[in-house]
Amino acid sequence: MLKKIFAVIIGAVIMLAGSVEAATEWFWLDSNDKYSKYFNADSVTVKRTSTTRDGREVATEIEAWTKTTYSYEGAAETIKNYGIANILPDPNKLAYSLALIRVNPQNRTLQYIREDFYDDADNIVWSKADGRVKEINSRTFDEEFYCAIVDEVFRMGERDRKRAPTAERWIELWTHTNADGSTTTLSADTTTMQLKGSNLILWEWQVTKNSAGKTTEIRFMKKAVNLTQGTEVIKESSKIWTPNDSWQELKDEYGGAYRMIKSDEPDYKGLIRLRAYVKNNPRWVTRYSLD
């Protein structure tokens, strides 16, 4: 499977002709009021591989072409996010975009190598290259693209798990009632779990509600949990939400150092739950491992 390299026909057509190949088959992934997302399965290409100690060849860099179509609201949001209102002042002029995406499954990252934005007449109205590398989680726009591309190579069910009911994708680690009557619940996103040595890398969603049931705080955290030592650290890119400040950067109070998870605190229940999950799902948490 990994040695099969697909020809990126669509890429050559777009870059040389600046138009969409009529024969291109776009596979629909997802739609909402603003966006519809597609990808071209035939364009999926394994660019780099690494050989493990036991001789397995594992893909470490995958590329593919994707397509996004826009409603008026989606176009307006995209123009604002890219800061190109001076180039595209009218959202009606933005119909769709094509993007060459590069994926690294070991770090769950995605990068836009090239993006071309088109009007209704298939004319390129703006282009961008070499976008930043970003990690994929449940809050990223590109999660559907990442899952579809990785699944074309590994067939591990990334997309099925991403789209699974909440109770299947997320596992509750603990719920704790605080002294003031508020309740805090911590859940782990199984889709993001990857075991590296003794460290389980994952994203967690922590919600605190007051005694009246109103949400007062949300923490969206990337963590590394050392399952053997019983320690954890909050990684960069974690966020915290409050009604007054909306989303802000969540800074680790331990300065990036691992902290011991004590047996008398709620996180210890979470540690036990994560150990059990890894034990019961070894193939999933090591699905792209190079060890």
C-alpha positions in Angstrom: 0.0 0.0 0.0 2.7 2.5 1.0 4.8 1.7 -2.0 2.0 2.6 -4.4 2.6 6.2 -5.5 -0.3 8.0 -7.2 0.3 10.5 -10.0 -0.8 14.0 -9.0 -2.5 14.8 -12.3 -4.7 17.4 -10.9 -1.8 19.4 -9.5 0.0 19.7 -12.8 -3.2 20.8 -14.6 -4.0 23.5 -12.0 -0.4 24.9 -11.9 0.1 24.9 -15.6 -3.3 25.8 -16.9 -4.8 27.7 -13.9 -8.1 25.9 -14.4 -9.9 22.8 -13.1 -9.5 19.5 -14.9 -13.0 18.5 -16.1 -12.4 14.9 -15.4 -11.3 15.4 -11.8 -13.4 13.4 -9.4 -14.0 15.3 -6.2 -15.1 13.1 -3.2 -17.5 15.0 -0.9 -16.4 15.1 2.7 -18.6 17.6 4.6 -20.9 20.6 4.2 -22.5 23.3 6.4 -24.0 26.7 5.8 -20.6 28.2 4.9 -18.5 25.5 3.3 -18.5 22.3 1.4 -15.3 20.2 1.5 -14.0 17.7 -1.0 -10.8 15.9 -1.8 -9.4 14.1 -4.8 -8.5 10.5 -3.8 -6.4 9.9 -6.9 -4.1 12.7 -6.0 -3.1 11.2 -2.7 0.7 10.7 -2.9 3.1 9.3 -0.3 6.1 11.6 -0.5 8.3 10.3 2.3 8.5 7.1 4.2 10.5 5.8 7.2 11.6 2.2 7.8 11.0 0.9 11.4 13.4 -1.4 13.3 11.3 -4.4 12.3 11.4 -3.5 8.6 8.0 -1.9 8.2 7.8 1.0 5.7 5.6 3.8 7.2 4.4 7.0 5.5 5.6 10.1 7.1 4.7 12.7 4.5 1.5 12.6 2.4 0.2 15.1 -0.1 -3.2 15.5 -1.8 -5.4 18.0 -3.5 -8.6 19.3 -1.8 -11.4 21.6 -2.8 -13.6 24.0 -0.8 -16.7 25.8 -2.1 -18.1 28.8 -0.3 -21.5 30.4 0.4 -21.5 34.1 0.7 -21.0 33.9 4.5 -18.2 31.4 4.0 -16.4 33.6 1.4 -16.7 36.6 3.7 -15.3 34.7 6.6 -12.4 33.3 4.5 -11.6 36.8 3.1 -11.5 38.2 6.7 -9.4 35.3 8.0 -6.8 35.7 5.3 -6.8 39.5 5.5 -7.4 40.0 1.8 -10.4 42.4 1.7 -8.3 44.8 -0.3 -7.9 42.1 -3.0 -11.3 40.6 -2.8 -13.7 43.2 -1.4 -16.8 41.4 -2.7 -17.4 37.9 -1.2 -19.5 37.1 -4.3 -16.3 37.0 -6.3 -15.0 34.0 -4.3 -16.6 30.7 -5.4 -14.2 27.9 -4.5 -10.5 27.1 -3.8 -8.2 24.3 -4.5 -5.3 23.4 -2.2 -2.3 21.1 -2.2 -2.1 19.8 1.3 0.9 18.0 3.0 0.1 15.8 6.0 2.4 14.3 8.7 0.5 11.5 10.5 3.0 11.0 13.3 2.6 14.5 14.5 -1.0 14.9 13.3 -0.1 18.1 11.4 -1.2 19.6 8.1 0.3 22.3 5.9 -1.1 24.1 2.8 1.6 23.9 0.2 -0.4 25.9 -2.3 -3.9 27.5 -2.4 -5.6 28.9 -5.4 -8.9 30.8 -5.0 -11.3 31.0 -7.9 -14.4 33.0 -9.1 -17.4 31.5 -10.8 -15.7 31.7 -14.2 -12.8 29.4 -13.0 -10.4 32.3 -12.9 -7.8 32.4 -10.1 -8.4 35.6 -8.1 -5.7 35.0 -5.4 -3.1 32.5 -4.5 -1.0 31.6 -1.5 1.9 29.3 -1.0 3.8 27.7 2.0 1.2 28.1 4.7 2.1 27.4 8.3 2.2 23.9 9.8 -0.7 23.4 12.2 -1.8 20.5 14.4 -5.2 18.9 13.7 -7.8 18.7 16.5 -11.6 18.9 16.9 -11.6 22.7 16.5 -9.6 23.0 13.3 -11.3 23.7 9.9 -9.1 21.1 8.2 -9.9 18.0 10.2 -12.0 16.3 7.5 -9.2 16.8 5.0 -6.6 15.3 7.3 -8.7 12.3 8.1 -9.6 11.5 4.5 -6.0 11.8 3.3 -4.5 9.7 6.1 -7.2 7.0 5.6 -6.3 6.7 1.9 -2.9 5.4 3.0 -3.4 3.7 6.3 -7.1 2.6 6.3 -7.3 2.9 10.0 -10.7 4.6 10.2 -9.7 8.1 11.1 -12.7 9.6 9.4 -15.1 7.1 10.9 -13.8 7.9 14.4 -13.9 11.6 13.7 -17.6 11.4 12.7 -18.6 8.9 15.4 -21.2 9.9 18.1 -19.7 12.0 20.9 -19.8 9.2 23.4 -17.7 7.0 21.1 -15.2 9.6 20.1 -14.8 11.2 23.5 -14.3 9.4 26.8 -15.1 11.0 30.1 -12.1 10.9 32.4 -13.7 12.3 35.5 -16.3 14.6 36.9 -15.7 16.6 40.1 -18.0 18.7 42.3 -16.2 21.7 43.7 -16.6 23.3 47.1 -18.7 26.2 45.6 -21.2 23.8 44.1 -19.8 24.1 40.6 -19.0 20.9 38.5 -16.0 20.2 36.4 -15.8 17.5 33.8 -12.8 16.4 31.8 -13.1 14.4 28.5 -10.4 13.0 26.2 -10.5 13.0 22.4 -9.6 9.4 21.4 -9.2 10.6 17.8 -6.1 12.6 18.8 -4.4 9.9 20.9 -1.0 8.8 19.9 1.4 6.8 22.1 5.1 7.8 21.9 7.1 5.7 24.2 5.4 6.0 27.6 3.8 9.4 26.7 0.3 9.5 25.5 -0.2 12.7 23.4 -3.9 13.8 23.3 -6.3 16.7 23.4 -8.7 17.1 26.4 -11.8 19.2 26.8 -12.5 20.5 30.4 -15.8 22.2 31.2 -16.8 23.9 34.5 -20.4 24.8 35.2 -21.8 26.7 38.1 -24.5 25.4 40.4 -27.1 26.8 38.1 -25.7 24.8 35.1 -24.2 27.8 33.3 -20.8 27.3 31.7 -18.1 29.5 33.4 -14.9 28.0 31.9 -13.7 25.8 29.2 -10.2 24.5 28.8 -9.1 22.9 25.5 -5.7 21.3 26.3 -3.1 19.4 24.5 -1.4 17.1 27.0 1.4 14.6 27.2 0.6 12.1 29.9 3.4 9.7 31.0 1.4 6.6 31.7 4.3 4.9 33.4 5.5 7.6 35.7 2.0 9.1 36.4 3.0 12.6 35.3 1.6 15.1 32.8 2.3 18.4 31.1 0.1 20.9 29.2 1.6 21.7 25.8 1.6 24.9 23.8 -1.4 25.8 21.8 -3.8 25.0 24.6 -6.7 27.4 25.1 -9.0 28.7 27.9 -12.4 30.2 27.5 -14.4 32.4 29.9 -17.5 34.5 29.3 -15.6 37.7 29.7 -12.4 37.0 27.8 -13.6 34.4 25.2 -10.7 32.2 24.0 -7.2 33.0 25.3 -3.9 31.1 25.4 -3.7 28.7 28.3 -0.3 28.9 30.0 1.1 26.0 31.9 1.6 27.0 35.5 4.6 24.6 35.8 6.5 26.2 32.9 6.4 23.2 30.7 7.6 20.8 33.3 5.9 17.5 34.0 3.9 17.5 37.2 3.1 14.4 39.4 -0.6 13.3 39.3 -1.5 12.8 42.9 -3.7 9.9 44.0 -6.1 12.2 45.9 -7.0 14.5 42.9 -9.5 14.1 40.1 -6.7 13.7 37.5 -5.7 10.4 39.0 -9.0 8.9 38.0 -8.2 10.2 34.5 -4.8 8.6 34.6 -6.3 5.2 35.4 -8.8 5.6 32.6 -6.2 6.5 30.1 -4.0 3.5 31.1 -7.0 1.2 30.6 -7.8 2.8 27.2 -4.3 2.3 25.9 -4.2 -1.3 27.2 -7.4 -2.1 25.4 -6.7 -0.2 22.2 -2.9 -0.7 21.5 -3.3 -0.8 17.7 -5.2 2.5 17.6 -2.8 4.5 19.8 0.2 3.3 17.9 -1.4 3.4 14.4 1.3 5.5 12.7 4.2 4.8 15.1 7.8 4.5 13.9 8.9 2.6 17.0 
